[in-house]
Amino acid sequence: MEKGKVEFWPTSIYQLMSSKVTLLSSPLQGFTDFRFRNAFHHYFGGIDTFYAPYIRLNGKLAIKGVYQRDLALQNNETLTVIPQVMTSDAEEFLYVVKYVQEIGYKELNWNLGCPYPMVTKQGMGSGLVKNTEQIRHILDRAHNETDIVVSMKMRLGYDNPLEILDTLPMLDTFPIKNIAIHARIGKQLYKGGVDWDGFQKALDNTKHTLYYNGDITSVESFRAVKDRFSTIDHFMIGRGLISDPFLPQMIQQNSTDYPENRWQVFKEFHDRIFQEYDEYLSGPTPIKMKMRGFWEFFATSFPNPQKTFKKIKKANNAAQYQQATREIFSEVV
Ligand SMILES: Cc1cc2nc3c(=O)[nH]c(=O)nc-3n(C[C@H](O)[C@H](O)[C@H](O)COP(=O)(O)O)c2cc1C
């Protein structure tokens, strides 16, 4: 510190105030499709780039209609979107590269993070992190046979957080645009804490640009991550953005204050996604399950989360659902 200069704040807070951060929407299959992304962007903002939920082929070289609609440019006109693939097969990877390039995307994100045993047992998702040779093979082919920009999204490993350390030196030999790391291992699923020491080790052992991902659920938790990893300037937010869609804009404004019309805006957002999913999904059960899934997240930012979610769970048809949401919003708006 300079002589005579009074230091009011620790250095980290100066860094926080001066450096611009980029926030990315981390994909959630079943939640962050184009309907959600567009509504989110319209009502809240604060997100620079949206990663689309993964495309999975299951052995068939064909892109399902649901993925096609999700990535169609006309459904994402005002958004920056990066498609994602989950595979451990080079032919599948190249097939998806060709598809996304044909519709106009320049980058493909590769999912090496999914923790579910049905995926990892087939050597995909976080089950692929330790398979350095297969990752090299796919990256070799992608870079030799196409001009796609590849980025990756990984966990630290499946069984232990050292797995990524064996893979990172090989990744240094490829022009990967960035690697987003969800600082957990696959075996944890979503339980337990994030492993900041594991993330730091990854940071110390790569030449690539790392993005941080995991458990950013509030402005305070964002500040804690930013404080710990002062060189990181890209942060991915997944569940926290669904639980509290105001979070990205509040992080960008470095403020813990909600706008005065918080619940009114939230209600309009809710009504829009409900209407769109109701139009798209046929029959009473799919829309009930879809909205129940969202409310499992939404309820956590309401004054009484358990009571709120209980009301939604009890609603068995459209009229009861409308009544439940009327009651929930009447308590806050
Ligand atoms: C229901 C669900 C679906 C997910 N789908 C995807 C996906 O399609 N692609 C992906 O890379 N990650 C997926 N994830 C992981 C999240 O993007 C994110 O990495 C993880 O939740 C940790 O970040 P968070 O603590 O900010 O949520 C999913 C997570 C959940 C809970």
The ligand as a Tripos MOL2 file, in Angstrom:
@<TRIPOS>MOLECULE
LIG
   31    33     1     0     0
SMALL
NO_CHARGES

@<TRIPOS>ATOM
      1 C1        -32.1000  -30.5990  -14.0750 C.3       1 LIG1
      2 C2        -30.7180  -30.2510  -14.5540 C.ar      1 LIG1
      3 C3        -30.4250  -30.3280  -15.9140 C.ar      1 LIG1
      4 C4        -29.1260  -30.0050  -16.3870 C.ar      1 LIG1
      5 N1        -28.8620  -30.0770  -17.7350 N.ar      1 LIG1
      6 C5        -27.6210  -29.7400  -18.1880 C.ar      1 LIG1
      7 C6        -27.3060  -29.7380  -19.5780 C.ar      1 LIG1
      8 O1        -28.1390  -30.0030  -20.4530 O.2       1 LIG1
      9 N2        -26.0410  -29.4070  -19.9450 N.ar      1 LIG1
     10 C7        -25.0830  -29.0460  -19.0200 C.ar      1 LIG1
     11 O2        -23.9550  -28.7300  -19.3890 O.2       1 LIG1
     12 N3        -25.3650  -29.0230  -17.7010 N.ar      1 LIG1
     13 C8        -26.5970  -29.3460  -17.2650 C.ar      1 LIG1
     14 N4        -26.8670  -29.2600  -15.9350 N.ar      1 LIG1
     15 C9        -25.8370  -28.7360  -15.0200 C.3       1 LIG1
     16 C10       -25.9510  -27.2070  -14.8560 C.3       1 LIG1
     17 O3        -25.7970  -26.5450  -16.0940 O.3       1 LIG1
     18 C11       -24.8680  -26.6610  -13.9010 C.3       1 LIG1
     19 O4        -23.6000  -26.9920  -14.4180 O.3       1 LIG1
     20 C12       -24.9830  -27.2160  -12.4920 C.3       1 LIG1
     21 O5        -26.3260  -27.1660  -12.0330 O.3       1 LIG1
     22 C13       -24.0870  -26.4160  -11.5310 C.3       1 LIG1
     23 O6        -24.3090  -25.0490  -11.6240 O.3       1 LIG1
     24 P1        -25.3450  -24.2700  -10.6520 P.3       1 LIG1
     25 O7        -24.9380  -24.5880   -9.2250 O.co2     1 LIG1
     26 O8        -25.1990  -22.8250  -10.9910 O.co2     1 LIG1
     27 O9        -26.7010  -24.8280  -10.9380 O.co2     1 LIG1
     28 C14       -28.1270  -29.6000  -15.4510 C.ar      1 LIG1
     29 C15       -28.4560  -29.5100  -14.0930 C.ar      1 LIG1
     30 C16       -29.7110  -29.8270  -13.6300 C.ar      1 LIG1
     31 C17       -30.0120  -29.7140  -12.1580 C.3       1 LIG1
@<TRIPOS>BOND
     1     1     2 1
     2     2     3 ar
     3     2    30 ar
     4     3     4 ar
     5     4     5 ar
     6     4    28 ar
     7     5     6 ar
     8     6     7 ar
     9     6    13 1
    10     7     8 2
    11     7     9 ar
    12     9    10 ar
    13    10    11 2
    14    10    12 ar
    15    12    13 ar
    16    13    14 ar
    17    14    15 1
    18    14    28 ar
    19    15    16 1
    20    16    17 1
    21    16    18 1
    22    18    19 1
    23    18    20 1
    24    20    21 1
    25    20    22 1
    26    22    23 1
    27    23    24 1
    28    24    25 2
    29    24    26 1
    30    24    27 1
    31    28    29 ar
    32    29    30 ar
    33    30    31 1
@<TRIPOS>SUBSTRUCTURE
     1 LIG1         1 GROUP 0 **** ****
